[in-house]
Amino acid sequence: MTRVARMLFRTQPAISLQIKRLEDAAGRPLFESDLRHLRLTPQGETLLPYARAVLKMHDEAQMKLSSEEIDGRVTLGCPDLYAAYLLPETLASFRRAYPRVEVSVRCSLSRQIAADMDAGLVDVAIATRMPGVGPKTGDAARLRSERLVWLGAVNGEAHRRSPVPLAMLPEGNLYRDVALAALNEAGVGWRIACVSESIAGLQAMALADAAVIVLSASVHVNGLERLPPDSGLPELPEVDIMLWRRMQGLSQAAEHFARHIELGVSGAAADDRQDEDETARSPAAE
């Protein structure tokens, strides 16, 4: 409650009153009675996706009505992985909505993107949350969480070899650090079979059954499959995908672009979770 009040620049009693009004309108309790640790009731869980959809439509309508007045240039920084899998649809929809805005993309590791933003080379960035990594001149907000998974060739054998051959991004990448730490903790032997700054290079090694790779659970590549828990490889944690905005001198075009990313990437996260839930309930999954 306190965090929400700070975010909305309101007092905590004002937020409590808004929640009460929402519950009165719904005719059902939406939160459990313990307001120190807010949890949704079953009715609150039912309302939540509708509430998100209403807010998304509201924001999209606002942006659409103002889009013809916005022009300028925006520089986006993001890792190669996110450029390949998170951005195509979002960039395409932004171009349709804001035809007078020119977007350029700089692909690099999150640490370098933070330095580029501090140097004034990047306006908006998508990056992976890492301890001690972030722009000194930027504002950060979490877009979504992503489960990391092991991927290998369909019907491949690479994960059964000892030591396990890995195709990894260069040092300084969180996916790499998390994967190696999990293998060491589980006592699984490994060797680096390939280091590539390009996601395409990692995928090529995995498709050839020459290595296993680590990617986000939402990434789907023809010819690769998620390795199951009984593959002998340890479970990997979730990572946070962050949106960074330059705090000083951010143009109106960049502000609209950042909001468009928030809508697109967060909405895609909800769709991915629904797809995973449906897959988990399917007879084939069982």
Contacts in CASP RR format, 6 or more apart in sequence:
PFRMAT RR
TARGET T0000
AUTHOR 0000-0000-0000
METHOD contacts of the structure
MODEL  1
MTRVARMLFRTQPAISLQIKRLEDAAGRPLFESDLRHLRLTPQGETLLPY
ARAVLKMHDEAQMKLSSEEIDGRVTLGCPDLYAAYLLPETLASFRRAYPR
VEVSVRCSLSRQIAADMDAGLVDVAIATRMPGVGPKTGDAARLRSERLVW
LGAVNGEAHRRSPVPLAMLPEGNLYRDVALAALNEAGVGWRIACVSESIA
GLQAMALADAAVIVLSASVHVNGLERLPPDSGLPELPEVDIMLWRRMQGL
SQAAEHFARHIELGVSGAAADDRQDEDETARSPAAE
1 12 0 8 1.000
1 15 0 8 1.000
1 16 0 8 1.000
1 35 0 8 1.000
1 38 0 8 1.000
2 12 0 8 1.000
4 15 0 8 1.000
5 11 0 8 1.000
5 12 0 8 1.000
5 14 0 8 1.000
5 15 0 8 1.000
8 15 0 8 1.000
16 35 0 8 1.000
19 30 0 8 1.000
19 31 0 8 1.000
22 30 0 8 1.000
23 29 0 8 1.000
23 30 0 8 1.000
23 31 0 8 1.000
26 43 0 8 1.000
26 44 0 8 1.000
26 47 0 8 1.000
28 41 0 8 1.000
28 43 0 8 1.000
28 44 0 8 1.000
29 41 0 8 1.000
29 43 0 8 1.000
30 40 0 8 1.000
30 41 0 8 1.000
30 43 0 8 1.000
30 44 0 8 1.000
30 47 0 8 1.000
31 38 0 8 1.000
31 39 0 8 1.000
31 40 0 8 1.000
31 41 0 8 1.000
31 44 0 8 1.000
32 38 0 8 1.000
32 39 0 8 1.000
32 40 0 8 1.000
32 41 0 8 1.000
40 48 0 8 1.000
49 270 0 8 1.000
52 267 0 8 1.000
52 270 0 8 1.000
56 263 0 8 1.000
56 267 0 8 1.000
59 259 0 8 1.000
59 263 0 8 1.000
60 263 0 8 1.000
63 97 0 8 1.000
63 256 0 8 1.000
63 259 0 8 1.000
63 260 0 8 1.000
64 97 0 8 1.000
66 256 0 8 1.000
67 97 0 8 1.000
67 98 0 8 1.000
67 256 0 8 1.000
68 100 0 8 1.000
70 98 0 8 1.000
70 100 0 8 1.000
70 101 0 8 1.000
70 252 0 8 1.000
70 253 0 8 1.000
70 256 0 8 1.000
71 100 0 8 1.000
71 101 0 8 1.000
71 253 0 8 1.000
72 100 0 8 1.000
72 101 0 8 1.000
72 102 0 8 1.000
72 251 0 8 1.000
72 253 0 8 1.000
73 101 0 8 1.000
73 102 0 8 1.000
73 103 0 8 1.000
73 104 0 8 1.000
73 251 0 8 1.000
73 253 0 8 1.000
74 101 0 8 1.000
74 102 0 8 1.000
74 103 0 8 1.000
74 104 0 8 1.000
74 123 0 8 1.000
74 124 0 8 1.000
74 251 0 8 1.000
74 253 0 8 1.000
74 254 0 8 1.000
74 257 0 8 1.000
75 103 0 8 1.000
75 104 0 8 1.000
75 105 0 8 1.000
75 106 0 8 1.000
75 121 0 8 1.000
75 122 0 8 1.000
75 123 0 8 1.000
75 124 0 8 1.000
76 87 0 8 1.000
76 103 0 8 1.000
76 104 0 8 1.000
76 105 0 8 1.000
76 106 0 8 1.000
76 122 0 8 1.000
76 123 0 8 1.000
76 124 0 8 1.000
76 125 0 8 1.000
76 126 0 8 1.000
76 257 0 8 1.000
77 105 0 8 1.000
77 106 0 8 1.000
77 107 0 8 1.000
77 108 0 8 1.000
77 113 0 8 1.000
77 116 0 8 1.000
77 117 0 8 1.000
77 122 0 8 1.000
77 124 0 8 1.000
77 125 0 8 1.000
77 126 0 8 1.000
77 127 0 8 1.000
78 86 0 8 1.000
78 87 0 8 1.000
78 105 0 8 1.000
78 106 0 8 1.000
78 107 0 8 1.000
78 113 0 8 1.000
78 125 0 8 1.000
78 126 0 8 1.000
78 127 0 8 1.000
79 107 0 8 1.000
79 108 0 8 1.000
79 109 0 8 1.000
79 110 0 8 1.000
79 113 0 8 1.000
79 126 0 8 1.000
79 127 0 8 1.000
79 128 0 8 1.000
80 107 0 8 1.000
80 197 0 8 1.000
80 198 0 8 1.000
80 199 0 8 1.000
81 199 0 8 1.000
81 215 0 8 1.000
81 216 0 8 1.000
81 219 0 8 1.000
82 126 0 8 1.000
82 241 0 8 1.000
83 105 0 8 1.000
83 107 0 8 1.000
84 199 0 8 1.000
85 216 0 8 1.000
85 218 0 8 1.000
85 219 0 8 1.000
86 126 0 8 1.000
86 241 0 8 1.000
86 265 0 8 1.000
86 268 0 8 1.000
87 105 0 8 1.000
87 126 0 8 1.000
89 264 0 8 1.000
89 268 0 8 1.000
90 260 0 8 1.000
90 261 0 8 1.000
90 264 0 8 1.000
90 265 0 8 1.000
90 268 0 8 1.000
91 103 0 8 1.000
93 260 0 8 1.000
93 264 0 8 1.000
94 101 0 8 1.000
94 103 0 8 1.000
94 257 0 8 1.000
94 260 0 8 1.000
95 101 0 8 1.000
95 103 0 8 1.000
97 260 0 8 1.000
98 253 0 8 1.000
98 256 0 8 1.000
98 257 0 8 1.000
98 260 0 8 1.000
101 253 0 8 1.000
101 256 0 8 1.000
101 257 0 8 1.000
103 257 0 8 1.000
106 113 0 8 1.000
106 116 0 8 1.000
106 121 0 8 1.000
106 122 0 8 1.000
108 116 0 8 1.000
109 169 0 8 1.000
109 170 0 8 1.000
109 172 0 8 1.000
109 173 0 8 1.000
110 127 0 8 1.000
110 128 0 8 1.000
110 130 0 8 1.000
110 133 0 8 1.000
110 134 0 8 1.000
110 174 0 8 1.000
111 130 0 8 1.000
111 133 0 8 1.000
111 172 0 8 1.000
113 122 0 8 1.000
113 125 0 8 1.000
113 127 0 8 1.000
113 135 0 8 1.000
113 244 0 8 1.000
114 125 0 8 1.000
114 127 0 8 1.000
114 133 0 8 1.000
114 134 0 8 1.000
114 135 0 8 1.000
114 136 0 8 1.000
114 244 0 8 1.000
115 135 0 8 1.000
116 122 0 8 1.000
116 125 0 8 1.000
117 123 0 8 1.000
117 125 0 8 1.000
117 135 0 8 1.000
117 137 0 8 1.000
117 138 0 8 1.000
117 244 0 8 1.000
117 246 0 8 1.000
118 135 0 8 1.000
118 136 0 8 1.000
118 137 0 8 1.000
120 137 0 8 1.000
120 246 0 8 1.000
122 244 0 8 1.000
122 246 0 8 1.000
123 245 0 8 1.000
123 246 0 8 1.000
123 250 0 8 1.000
123 251 0 8 1.000
123 254 0 8 1.000
123 257 0 8 1.000
124 243 0 8 1.000
124 244 0 8 1.000
124 245 0 8 1.000
124 246 0 8 1.000
124 254 0 8 1.000
124 257 0 8 1.000
124 258 0 8 1.000
124 261 0 8 1.000
125 135 0 8 1.000
125 243 0 8 1.000
125 244 0 8 1.000
126 143 0 8 1.000
126 241 0 8 1.000
126 242 0 8 1.000
126 243 0 8 1.000
126 244 0 8 1.000
126 261 0 8 1.000
126 265 0 8 1.000
127 133 0 8 1.000
127 134 0 8 1.000
127 241 0 8 1.000
127 242 0 8 1.000
127 244 0 8 1.000
128 174 0 8 1.000
128 175 0 8 1.000
128 239 0 8 1.000
128 240 0 8 1.000
128 241 0 8 1.000
128 242 0 8 1.000
129 142 0 8 1.000
129 174 0 8 1.000
129 239 0 8 1.000
129 240 0 8 1.000
129 241 0 8 1.000
129 242 0 8 1.000
130 174 0 8 1.000
134 140 0 8 1.000
134 244 0 8 1.000
135 244 0 8 1.000
135 246 0 8 1.000
137 246 0 8 1.000
137 247 0 8 1.000
137 248 0 8 1.000
138 244 0 8 1.000
138 245 0 8 1.000
138 246 0 8 1.000
138 247 0 8 1.000
139 244 0 8 1.000
139 245 0 8 1.000
139 247 0 8 1.000
140 242 0 8 1.000
140 243 0 8 1.000
140 244 0 8 1.000
141 242 0 8 1.000
141 243 0 8 1.000
141 245 0 8 1.000
141 262 0 8 1.000
142 240 0 8 1.000
142 241 0 8 1.000
142 242 0 8 1.000
142 243 0 8 1.000
143 240 0 8 1.000
143 241 0 8 1.000
143 242 0 8 1.000
143 243 0 8 1.000
143 261 0 8 1.000
143 262 0 8 1.000
143 265 0 8 1.000
143 266 0 8 1.000
143 269 0 8 1.000
144 240 0 8 1.000
144 241 0 8 1.000
144 265 0 8 1.000
144 266 0 8 1.000
144 268 0 8 1.000
144 269 0 8 1.000
145 238 0 8 1.000
145 239 0 8 1.000
145 240 0 8 1.000
145 241 0 8 1.000
145 269 0 8 1.000
146 216 0 8 1.000
146 217 0 8 1.000
146 218 0 8 1.000
146 238 0 8 1.000
146 239 0 8 1.000
146 240 0 8 1.000
146 241 0 8 1.000
147 216 0 8 1.000
147 217 0 8 1.000
147 236 0 8 1.000
147 237 0 8 1.000
147 238 0 8 1.000
148 175 0 8 1.000
148 178 0 8 1.000
148 179 0 8 1.000
148 214 0 8 1.000
148 215 0 8 1.000
148 216 0 8 1.000
148 217 0 8 1.000
148 236 0 8 1.000
148 237 0 8 1.000
148 238 0 8 1.000
148 239 0 8 1.000
149 214 0 8 1.000
149 215 0 8 1.000
149 216 0 8 1.000
149 217 0 8 1.000
149 226 0 8 1.000
149 227 0 8 1.000
149 236 0 8 1.000
150 159 0 8 1.000
150 179 0 8 1.000
150 212 0 8 1.000
150 213 0 8 1.000
150 214 0 8 1.000
150 226 0 8 1.000
150 227 0 8 1.000
150 231 0 8 1.000
150 233 0 8 1.000
150 236 0 8 1.000
151 206 0 8 1.000
151 212 0 8 1.000
151 213 0 8 1.000
151 214 0 8 1.000
151 215 0 8 1.000
151 219 0 8 1.000
151 221 0 8 1.000
151 224 0 8 1.000
151 225 0 8 1.000
151 226 0 8 1.000
151 227 0 8 1.000
152 158 0 8 1.000
152 159 0 8 1.000
152 206 0 8 1.000
152 209 0 8 1.000
152 212 0 8 1.000
152 213 0 8 1.000
152 224 0 8 1.000
152 225 0 8 1.000
152 227 0 8 1.000
153 206 0 8 1.000
153 207 0 8 1.000
153 208 0 8 1.000
153 209 0 8 1.000
153 223 0 8 1.000
153 224 0 8 1.000
153 225 0 8 1.000
154 223 0 8 1.000
154 224 0 8 1.000
154 225 0 8 1.000
156 209 0 8 1.000
157 209 0 8 1.000
158 164 0 8 1.000
158 165 0 8 1.000
158 206 0 8 1.000
158 209 0 8 1.000
158 210 0 8 1.000
158 211 0 8 1.000
158 212 0 8 1.000
159 212 0 8 1.000
159 227 0 8 1.000
159 231 0 8 1.000
159 232 0 8 1.000
159 233 0 8 1.000
160 231 0 8 1.000
162 189 0 8 1.000
163 188 0 8 1.000
163 189 0 8 1.000
163 190 0 8 1.000
163 191 0 8 1.000
164 183 0 8 1.000
164 188 0 8 1.000
164 189 0 8 1.000
164 190 0 8 1.000
164 191 0 8 1.000
164 212 0 8 1.000
164 233 0 8 1.000
165 190 0 8 1.000
165 191 0 8 1.000
165 193 0 8 1.000
165 210 0 8 1.000
165 211 0 8 1.000
165 212 0 8 1.000
166 179 0 8 1.000
166 190 0 8 1.000
166 191 0 8 1.000
166 192 0 8 1.000
166 193 0 8 1.000
166 194 0 8 1.000
166 211 0 8 1.000
166 212 0 8 1.000
166 213 0 8 1.000
167 193 0 8 1.000
167 194 0 8 1.000
167 195 0 8 1.000
167 196 0 8 1.000
167 201 0 8 1.000
167 202 0 8 1.000
167 205 0 8 1.000
167 206 0 8 1.000
167 210 0 8 1.000
167 211 0 8 1.000
167 212 0 8 1.000
167 213 0 8 1.000
168 175 0 8 1.000
168 176 0 8 1.000
168 179 0 8 1.000
168 180 0 8 1.000
168 192 0 8 1.000
168 194 0 8 1.000
168 195 0 8 1.000
168 196 0 8 1.000
168 202 0 8 1.000
168 213 0 8 1.000
168 214 0 8 1.000
169 175 0 8 1.000
169 176 0 8 1.000
169 195 0 8 1.000
169 196 0 8 1.000
169 197 0 8 1.000
169 202 0 8 1.000
170 176 0 8 1.000
170 195 0 8 1.000
170 197 0 8 1.000
174 239 0 8 1.000
175 214 0 8 1.000
175 215 0 8 1.000
175 239 0 8 1.000
176 214 0 8 1.000
178 214 0 8 1.000
178 236 0 8 1.000
178 237 0 8 1.000
178 239 0 8 1.000
179 214 0 8 1.000
179 236 0 8 1.000
180 190 0 8 1.000
182 234 0 8 1.000
182 235 0 8 1.000
182 236 0 8 1.000
182 237 0 8 1.000
183 189 0 8 1.000
183 190 0 8 1.000
183 233 0 8 1.000
183 234 0 8 1.000
185 234 0 8 1.000
186 233 0 8 1.000
186 234 0 8 1.000
188 232 0 8 1.000
188 233 0 8 1.000
188 234 0 8 1.000
193 205 0 8 1.000
193 210 0 8 1.000
193 211 0 8 1.000
194 201 0 8 1.000
194 202 0 8 1.000
194 205 0 8 1.000
194 210 0 8 1.000
194 211 0 8 1.000
196 202 0 8 1.000
196 205 0 8 1.000
199 215 0 8 1.000
202 211 0 8 1.000
202 213 0 8 1.000
202 215 0 8 1.000
203 213 0 8 1.000
203 221 0 8 1.000
203 224 0 8 1.000
205 211 0 8 1.000
205 213 0 8 1.000
206 212 0 8 1.000
206 213 0 8 1.000
206 221 0 8 1.000
206 224 0 8 1.000
207 221 0 8 1.000
207 223 0 8 1.000
207 224 0 8 1.000
212 227 0 8 1.000
212 233 0 8 1.000
213 224 0 8 1.000
214 236 0 8 1.000
215 221 0 8 1.000
216 239 0 8 1.000
217 226 0 8 1.000
217 272 0 8 1.000
217 276 0 8 1.000
218 268 0 8 1.000
218 269 0 8 1.000
218 272 0 8 1.000
227 233 0 8 1.000
229 235 0 8 1.000
241 265 0 8 1.000
243 258 0 8 1.000
243 261 0 8 1.000
243 262 0 8 1.000
243 265 0 8 1.000
245 254 0 8 1.000
245 255 0 8 1.000
245 258 0 8 1.000
246 254 0 8 1.000
279 285 0 8 1.000
END
